[in-house]
Amino acid sequence: MDKKIPYKIYLDEQEMPKQWYNVRADMKKKPAPILNPATLKPVTVEELEPIFCTELAKQELDDTTAYFDIPEEIRNFYRMYRPSPLVRAYCLEEKLQTSAHIYYKFEGNNTSGSHKLNSAIAQAYYAKKQGLKGVTTETGAGQWGTALSMACSYFDLDCHVYMVKCSYEQKPFRREVMRTYGAQVTPSPSMNTEVGRKINKEFPGTTGSLGCAISEAVEAATTHEGYRYVLGSVLSQVLLHQSVIGLEAKSALDKYGIKADMVIGCAGGGSNLGGLISPFAGEMLRGEADYKLIAVEPASCPSLTRGKYAYDFCDTGKVCPLAKMYTLGSGFIPSANHAGGLRYHGMSSVVSELYDQGLIEARSVEQTEVFKAAETFARIEGILPAPESSHAIKVAMDEALKCKETGEEKNIVFGLTGTGYFDMVAYQKYNDGEMGDFIPSDEDLAKSFATLPKVD
Ligand SMILES: *Cc1c(COP(=O)(O)O)cnc(C)c1O
């Protein structure tokens, strides 16, 4: 095997991006604007200011500025764990006996264990710069809460995390990592907020959902002086910050004259996928190149492949702005059987619009095959992948096996968003042969579609 390409392509520190790229600037048809739920009119920066930091509200609504300077303070933090490596998966290629060349961009090399730190540090920075006391947020699987706790402790900000109750109970170590970094962690739905009390009353014994934890965190921020709410995915500002992944991946490929044929990412709220594909999608939008871009989602929470493209609430409590996105309806609560993260009912409006325009394809995969791919990957490439990331591994392997049949030497790039050390309960289920698959029926989905608001 020709190994002129090193196993790990590292960029030098000075090659780390100095600007984030906003793919919306190159979209002729922009994502639909987010709406004020009270007036159904596009929200303004002023209307977002009670919820978000001002600078972040501006980024959220800016669909014309292509590049945003990354402040030096943020770049200094990035330097602790970036640039992240682009790894040539030689061992996996050999194992699969494929003619394809497989690369993965690994974002798990930091204590939080995922790409989420890229946006957490940016959001904490803008909160600090605005002179705020602290921020509130929700966390599902726990990676976002961990990343935000790290970012807040770095800038000496308070961090209140509403953690989906089933994760709070299933992942006590995640919780302790957050507390070690100084965060206050509350299981959601809690009795601390009006919306939490309401949901607890309506659904006694509920183990919570992301949408519900979001409502609680927003309420906590808007009712406490000096606090704002921050979100780890879905929002356009988060995709902007995550473009650092795609920009680095693109530079690393360019450094060795490699042209990607396909770029694959897992999709929960769409932030890592959006960030990874942004520079590639930008070239497509400008007519400079063509790529196959693939979003991979769980069959148990299939917002792109089975959802509706409609305005929806971003949270269960219906306090956030309405976003037009591929959605299962804010009332959708994924099966408790579903272990692999990626549980959000909707999808980033940027990713949704790119998908609607046909620039991105989407696949859904079942969790047992995802864990099978994770096991293969761990055993041959060494890294124990997060279940979320393993959705992308699964499809990258499928594509590599297709190349094996045709003998094509395609360059497959996928995002390995993080490590799975805190997901050992799920791995245990898989190892014990107790993991099943759950696919919602059309009737299940019809029920949650019925919760879509009537807009237009
Ligand atoms: C949060 C998370 C995801 C999914 O979130 P996106 O916003 O869709 O990127 C994927 N992988 C890991 C490891 C995560 O922590």
The ligand as a Tripos MOL2 file, in Angstrom:
@<TRIPOS>MOLECULE
LIG
   15    15     1     0     0
SMALL
NO_CHARGES

@<TRIPOS>ATOM
      1 C1        -23.7710   16.2060   20.1440 C.3       1 LIG1
      2 C2        -23.0280   15.2270   19.3670 C.ar      1 LIG1
      3 C3        -23.4090   14.8980   18.0560 C.ar      1 LIG1
      4 C4        -24.6340   15.4260   17.3820 C.3       1 LIG1
      5 O1        -24.8310   16.7910   17.3560 O.3       1 LIG1
      6 P1        -24.8210   17.6170   16.0180 P.3       1 LIG1
      7 O2        -25.2360   18.9920   16.4020 O.co2     1 LIG1
      8 O3        -25.7710   16.9790   15.0690 O.co2     1 LIG1
      9 O4        -23.4490   17.6030   15.5250 O.co2     1 LIG1
     10 C5        -22.6310   14.0070   17.3640 C.ar      1 LIG1
     11 N1        -21.5560   13.4330   17.9200 N.ar      1 LIG1
     12 C6        -21.1750   13.7180   19.1710 C.ar      1 LIG1
     13 C7        -19.9690   13.0180   19.7470 C.3       1 LIG1
     14 C8        -21.8930   14.6250   19.9250 C.ar      1 LIG1
     15 O5        -21.4890   14.9050   21.1670 O.3       1 LIG1
@<TRIPOS>BOND
     1     1     2 1
     2     2     3 ar
     3     2    14 ar
     4     3     4 1
     5     3    10 ar
     6     4     5 1
     7     5     6 1
     8     6     7 2
     9     6     8 1
    10     6     9 1
    11    10    11 ar
    12    11    12 ar
    13    12    13 1
    14    12    14 ar
    15    14    15 1
@<TRIPOS>SUBSTRUCTURE
     1 LIG1         1 GROUP 0 **** ****
